[in-house]
Amino acid sequence: MAKILVVDDAELVRMRVTYILKNLNHEIIEADNGVMAVELFKLKKPDLTILDITMPLKDGIEALKEIIQINKQAKVIMLTNIGDQNTIIEALEAGAIDYIIKPIQEDVLSNAVKKIFG
């Protein structure tokens, strides 16, 4: 069982991701913005962070960069509903290990998480 930080400003997205991950027996921590994400990352030291790109207060790319500064080995999957290749490339270059395009499909999320934890 891994500890996973799920960050999205949309409560329905967090609920869906949390539901899928709890069914895989993971412990879930939730945040609804990038500022809270970075703080919870420092406090809880999750094994994986699933981070939305478009959020208030601090966007996902900025939060990702701060998380990677805190722990260069941090595992972060980005969530996006943006079909913008440049944003996805920016996230991967900043240290994300994968990305998932919304709407979240259970098999896609499950496979991405299983790939990380084996």
N, C-alpha and C positions, 0 to 999 in steps of 0.2 A: 504494500500500500504506500503510495506516494502522497506527499502534501503538495497540493496544487492551488496556486493563487489565480483566481478567475477575475478579470478586470474588464468591465464593459459598463458604459453609462446607461444602457438599456436593460432594465430589470428582467424583461422576458428573455433576452439573450443569456443573461447570467443564470436564470432559472433553468433554461434548456441545457446549457453546458454543465451546470452543477448536477442536474438529473442524470445526464449521460455518464459523467465521471463517477458519481456515487454508485451507479450500477456496476462500475468497474472496480469498486471498493477503494476509491481514493478519498482522502481527507481534503475537504474544500474550504478555502478562505476566499471571501468575496470583497471586492472593492468596486466603486462606481466612478472613479476618476483616476487620472495619472498621478496626482499628488499622493492620494491614499495608497495607490499601488506601490510607489517607491517606499513609503513609510512601512507598510505591511511587509514588503520584501525584506527590509532591514530587520524588523522585529521577528518575523516568523520563519525566515530562511526557507522558503518553499523549494521543493525539488524541481518544480516546473511552474512557469508563469504563462498564462494564456491572456494576451493583452490586445484589447481593441485599439485600432489606430486612431479613429476619430472620437475624441472625448473632450469634455470641457476641462478647464483649469490647466491641464497639461496633456498634450496629445500622446498617443502611444509611442511614437518615434522618440520623442523627448524622454519619456519615462523609460523606454528601452535603453537608451544611451546611459541614463543614470544607473539603471540596474546593472548593466555591464560594467560600469565603473566600480560599483560596489563589489561585484563578483564576476570576474572575466569568464568563469565556467558556467554562468547562469544559463539555464535552458529556458528559452522564450519562444512561444508560438504566437504569431500575430493573427488577429482576426480582422478581416476587412470586408466591406461591401463595396469597396472602390475597385473598379476594374483597371485602375491606373498602374501599369507596369512599373513606372518610375518610383511610386510609393513602395511597392513590394520590394523592388531592388534596393531602395534606401534602407528598408527594414532589415533585409538580409545582410547588407554591408555593415549595418550598425551592430549586428550580432545575433539577430533572430535565427533560429535553426529551422524554422518552417513557417508557413502561413496557411490559413484556412479562409476561404471566401464564404461570406454569409449568403443565404441562410445556412445555418449549421446543419450538416447532415450527420446523423449519428455514426454511420460507418466511417466517414472521413475523419471525424474527430477521434473515434476509438482507434483507428489504425495509426493516426499520427502519434497518439499517446503510447500505444503499444510499441511503436517503432523506437521510441525514446527509452522506455523501461524494459523492453524485451518481452 
